[in-house]
Amino acid sequence: MTTGDKTMTPDDVVGRLRSGMTIGIGGWGSRRKPMALVRALLRSDVTDLTVVSYGGPDVGLLAAAGKIRKLVAAFVTLDSIPLEPNFRAARQQGAFELMEVDEAMFMWGLHAAANRLPFLPVRAGIGSDVMRVNPGLRTVTSPYEDGETFVAMPALRLDAALVHVNRADRAGNGQYLGPDPYFDDLFCEAADSAYVSCEQLVDDFGTTTVPQTLLVKRHSVTGVVETPHGAHFTSCVPEYGRDEAFQKLYASTPWPEFAERFLPPGGDEKQYQSAVQAWHEEQK
């Protein structure tokens, strides 16, 4: 790469990941997930991962492939299908450790990591079973007159983050055009290295760009990957919605059968997209 040009391929990104790492994956449920990067990770020999995610099919695929040692999540859902089936199967088999926390606790864990703090106090979790199912969590008492008790949410420090946005430039600035940022900026800032896939690489974002949409800043980004339709089968609004028909196929097909057709050994992202297109043609 030339100076200032952070463009990579999915395989370049995965080549920088190692077994045993803590990997944060952006997006939310079955929305704007960096699925092309997840699929590249599936094709690699990287394993024994701690995955930190507002979970969707990213978690399901990695769980089905036996890549996860520990999961930190607030939920794992396909949105229109409430519980991710491969996640459920792996949990029922006791395949990995789970740290399940409140959504706000998860966010503050990312905030703590982004600010390089060991923890942040948060009210979320108090009075709930979160403390019971996570006996390692601690509380702190305010040093001021109020004396309030808070959950001390530990920082969710990441070795690497994977996120997907609508547009990005070669320097690593990323823009989202949909309704929600999904905390992707925090994932990048909480990580030692961050990799952004995008629908389209641009030379500039134009004079009419709303500054708030420039979510991901180049100072926190290590690599940029152009992957059109790279969030499939999750949504990437406004480019495309969730592929509901394909998601139903994924949720109802035994993992070995699904993997053989759409994620075979030696395949790549082009092969995956072609296989999906062929399946849709068969449904007509």
C-alpha positions as CSV (number, residue, x, y, z in Angstrom):
1,M,0.0,0.0,0.0
2,T,1.2,3.5,-0.7
3,T,1.3,6.1,2.0
4,G,-2.2,7.2,3.0
5,D,-3.8,4.4,1.0
6,K,-5.3,1.8,3.3
7,T,-7.1,-0.4,0.8
8,M,-7.0,-4.1,1.3
9,T,-8.8,-7.3,0.3
10,P,-10.8,-9.4,2.7
11,D,-8.0,-12.0,2.7
12,D,-5.5,-9.2,3.5
13,V,-7.6,-8.4,6.6
14,V,-7.9,-11.9,7.8
15,G,-4.1,-12.4,7.2
16,R,-3.6,-9.9,10.0
17,L,-5.8,-11.8,12.5
18,R,-4.6,-14.5,14.7
19,S,-6.1,-17.3,16.7
20,G,-7.0,-16.3,20.3
21,M,-7.7,-12.7,19.4
22,T,-10.6,-10.6,20.7
23,I,-12.6,-9.5,17.7
24,G,-15.3,-6.9,17.7
25,I,-17.9,-7.0,14.9
26,G,-20.0,-4.0,14.2
27,G,-23.6,-3.7,13.0
28,W,-26.7,-4.7,14.9
29,G,-28.5,-8.0,14.7
30,S,-29.1,-8.7,11.0
31,R,-28.3,-5.1,10.0
32,R,-25.2,-3.8,8.3
33,K,-22.9,-6.6,9.4
34,P,-19.4,-6.9,7.7
35,M,-20.4,-10.3,6.4
36,A,-17.8,-10.4,3.5
37,L,-15.1,-10.1,6.2
38,V,-16.8,-12.7,8.4
39,R,-16.9,-15.1,5.4
40,A,-13.2,-14.5,4.8
41,L,-12.6,-15.3,8.5
42,L,-14.6,-18.5,8.0
43,R,-12.3,-19.6,5.2
44,S,-9.2,-19.1,7.3
45,D,-7.6,-21.3,10.0
46,V,-8.1,-18.5,12.6
47,T,-10.0,-19.9,15.6
48,D,-10.3,-19.7,19.4
49,L,-11.8,-16.2,19.2
50,T,-13.4,-14.0,21.7
51,V,-16.2,-12.3,19.7
52,V,-17.7,-9.0,20.9
53,S,-20.9,-8.2,19.0
54,Y,-24.5,-7.0,19.1
55,G,-24.9,-10.4,17.6
56,G,-26.5,-11.5,14.3
57,P,-25.5,-14.0,11.6
58,D,-21.9,-13.0,12.1
59,V,-22.0,-14.8,15.5
60,G,-24.1,-17.7,14.0
61,L,-21.7,-18.4,11.2
62,L,-18.6,-18.3,13.4
63,A,-20.4,-20.4,16.1
64,A,-21.4,-23.0,13.5
65,A,-17.8,-23.2,12.2
66,G,-16.4,-23.7,15.7
67,K,-14.4,-20.5,15.7
68,I,-15.6,-19.0,19.0
69,R,-14.1,-19.6,22.4
70,K,-16.0,-16.8,24.2
71,L,-18.8,-14.5,23.2
72,V,-19.6,-11.1,24.7
73,A,-23.1,-10.0,23.5
74,A,-26.3,-8.3,24.5
75,F,-28.3,-10.5,22.2
76,V,-27.9,-12.7,19.1
77,T,-30.8,-12.3,16.7
78,L,-31.7,-12.3,13.0
79,D,-34.3,-9.5,13.8
80,S,-37.2,-11.0,11.8
81,I,-36.2,-14.4,13.2
82,P,-35.9,-13.7,17.0
83,L,-33.1,-16.2,17.9
84,E,-30.1,-17.0,15.7
85,P,-30.4,-20.7,15.2
86,N,-26.7,-21.6,14.9
87,F,-26.0,-19.6,18.0
88,R,-28.7,-21.4,19.9
89,A,-27.4,-24.8,18.8
90,A,-23.9,-24.0,19.9
91,R,-25.0,-22.7,23.3
92,Q,-27.1,-25.7,23.9
93,Q,-24.1,-27.8,23.2
94,G,-21.9,-25.7,25.6
95,A,-19.6,-24.9,22.7
96,F,-18.3,-21.6,24.1
97,E,-18.4,-19.3,27.1
98,L,-21.0,-16.5,27.1
99,M,-20.9,-13.1,28.8
100,E,-24.4,-11.7,28.3
101,V,-24.9,-8.1,29.3
102,D,-27.4,-5.3,29.0
103,E,-27.3,-3.4,25.7
104,A,-26.3,-0.2,27.6
105,M,-23.6,-2.0,29.5
106,F,-22.2,-3.3,26.3
107,M,-22.1,0.3,24.9
108,W,-20.3,1.6,28.0
109,G,-17.8,-1.2,27.8
110,L,-17.0,0.0,24.3
111,H,-16.8,3.6,25.5
112,A,-14.4,2.6,28.3
113,A,-12.2,0.8,25.8
114,A,-12.3,3.7,23.4
115,N,-11.1,6.0,26.2
116,R,-8.6,3.4,27.4
117,L,-10.2,3.3,30.8
118,P,-10.5,0.0,32.8
119,F,-14.2,0.4,33.4
120,L,-17.1,2.9,33.5
121,P,-19.9,3.1,36.0
122,V,-23.4,2.5,34.6
123,R,-26.8,2.1,36.1
124,A,-27.9,-0.5,33.6
125,G,-27.8,-4.0,35.1
126,I,-28.6,-3.0,38.7
127,G,-31.6,-5.0,39.9
128,S,-31.4,-7.5,37.1
129,D,-30.1,-11.0,36.6
130,V,-27.1,-9.6,34.7
131,M,-25.1,-9.6,38.0
132,R,-26.2,-13.1,38.8
133,V,-25.2,-14.6,35.5
134,N,-21.9,-12.7,35.4
135,P,-20.5,-13.2,38.9
136,G,-17.2,-11.6,37.8
137,L,-18.9,-8.2,37.5
138,R,-18.3,-5.7,40.3
139,T,-20.0,-2.6,41.6
140,V,-18.6,0.8,42.6
141,T,-20.0,3.4,45.0
142,S,-20.0,7.1,44.0
143,P,-17.4,9.0,46.0
144,Y,-19.7,12.0,46.1
145,E,-22.6,12.9,48.5
146,D,-25.1,10.8,46.6
147,G,-23.3,7.6,47.4
148,E,-25.0,5.7,44.6
149,T,-24.0,2.2,43.6
150,F,-23.2,1.5,39.9
151,V,-22.2,-1.5,37.9
152,A,-18.5,-1.2,37.0
153,M,-18.7,-2.3,33.4
154,P,-15.2,-3.5,32.3
155,A,-13.7,-2.1,29.1
156,L,-14.3,-4.2,26.0
157,R,-10.8,-3.9,24.6
158,L,-10.5,-5.4,21.1
159,D,-7.5,-6.7,19.3
160,A,-9.3,-6.0,16.0
161,A,-12.7,-4.6,14.9
162,L,-14.6,-5.4,11.7
163,V,-17.3,-3.0,10.5
164,H,-19.3,-2.3,7.3
165,V,-20.4,1.1,6.0
166,N,-22.0,2.5,2.8
167,R,-19.0,4.5,1.6
168,A,-15.4,5.0,2.5
169,D,-12.3,6.7,1.1
170,R,-8.8,5.1,0.8
171,A,-7.6,6.9,4.0
172,G,-10.2,5.1,6.2
173,N,-13.0,7.6,6.6
174,G,-16.3,5.8,6.6
175,Q,-19.8,7.1,5.9
176,Y,-23.1,5.5,6.8
177,L,-26.3,6.5,4.9
178,G,-28.9,4.4,6.7
179,P,-30.9,5.2,9.8
180,D,-28.5,4.2,12.6
181,P,-24.7,4.2,13.2
182,Y,-24.9,1.0,15.3
183,F,-21.8,2.0,17.4
184,D,-19.4,1.2,14.6
185,D,-17.3,4.2,15.5
186,L,-16.9,2.9,19.1
187,F,-15.9,-0.6,17.8
188,C,-13.1,1.0,15.8
189,E,-11.9,3.2,18.6
190,A,-12.0,0.4,21.1
191,A,-9.7,-1.8,18.9
192,D,-5.9,-1.9,18.4
193,S,-6.7,-2.3,14.7
194,A,-9.9,-1.7,12.8
195,Y,-10.9,-2.8,9.3
196,V,-13.8,-1.2,7.4
197,S,-15.5,-2.8,4.5
198,C,-17.8,-0.6,2.3
199,E,-20.2,-0.8,-0.5
200,Q,-18.2,1.8,-2.5
201,L,-14.8,3.4,-2.3
202,V,-14.9,7.1,-3.1
203,D,-12.3,9.8,-3.8
204,D,-14.3,12.3,-1.7
205,F,-17.7,12.5,0.0
206,G,-18.9,15.6,-1.9
207,T,-19.7,19.1,-0.7
208,T,-23.3,18.2,0.3
209,T,-22.3,15.5,2.7
210,V,-23.8,15.9,6.2
211,P,-20.8,15.8,8.6
212,Q,-22.6,13.6,11.1
213,T,-22.8,10.7,8.6
214,L,-19.0,10.6,8.5
215,L,-19.1,8.1,11.3
216,V,-15.7,6.4,11.1
217,K,-12.5,8.5,11.2
218,R,-9.3,7.6,9.5
219,H,-7.2,7.8,12.7
220,S,-8.9,4.7,14.1
221,V,-8.9,2.7,10.9
222,T,-6.1,0.3,9.8
223,G,-7.6,-1.0,6.5
224,V,-10.4,-0.4,4.0
225,V,-12.0,-3.0,1.8
226,E,-14.4,-2.4,-1.0
227,T,-17.0,-5.2,-0.9
228,P,-20.2,-4.4,-2.9
229,H,-23.1,-6.3,-1.3
230,G,-20.7,-7.2,1.4
231,A,-23.3,-7.0,4.2
232,H,-25.4,-9.7,2.6
233,F,-27.7,-11.3,3.8
234,T,-28.0,-8.5,6.4
235,S,-29.3,-5.1,5.4
236,C,-27.3,-2.1,4.2
237,V,-29.8,0.6,3.8
238,P,-30.3,2.4,1.5
239,E,-28.4,0.1,-0.9
240,Y,-30.4,-2.9,0.0
241,G,-32.6,-4.4,2.7
242,R,-32.2,-7.7,4.4
243,D,-32.5,-10.7,2.1
244,E,-35.4,-12.3,3.9
245,A,-35.8,-15.3,1.6
246,F,-32.1,-16.2,1.9
247,Q,-32.1,-15.6,5.6
248,K,-35.0,-18.0,6.0
249,L,-33.0,-20.6,4.0
250,Y,-30.0,-20.0,6.2
251,A,-32.0,-20.4,9.4
252,S,-33.7,-23.6,8.2
253,T,-30.8,-25.4,6.5
254,P,-28.5,-27.7,8.4
255,W,-25.1,-26.1,8.7
256,P,-23.1,-28.7,6.7
257,E,-25.5,-28.4,3.8
258,F,-25.5,-24.6,3.8
259,A,-21.8,-24.4,4.1
260,E,-21.2,-26.9,1.3
261,R,-23.3,-24.9,-1.2
262,F,-22.5,-21.3,-0.2
263,L,-19.2,-21.5,1.8
264,P,-17.2,-24.4,0.4
265,P,-13.5,-24.9,1.1
266,G,-11.4,-22.9,-1.4
267,G,-14.3,-20.5,-2.2
268,D,-14.2,-16.8,-2.1
269,E,-16.6,-13.8,-1.9
270,K,-17.2,-13.9,-5.7
271,Q,-18.2,-17.6,-5.4
272,Y,-20.5,-16.8,-2.5
273,Q,-22.3,-14.0,-4.4
274,S,-22.7,-16.2,-7.5
275,A,-24.1,-19.0,-5.5
276,V,-26.6,-16.7,-3.8
277,Q,-27.6,-15.3,-7.2
278,A,-28.0,-18.8,-8.6
279,W,-30.2,-19.8,-5.7
280,H,-32.5,-16.8,-6.2
281,E,-32.8,-17.7,-9.9
282,E,-34.0,-21.2,-8.9
283,Q,-36.7,-19.7,-6.8
284,K,-38.3,-17.8,-9.8
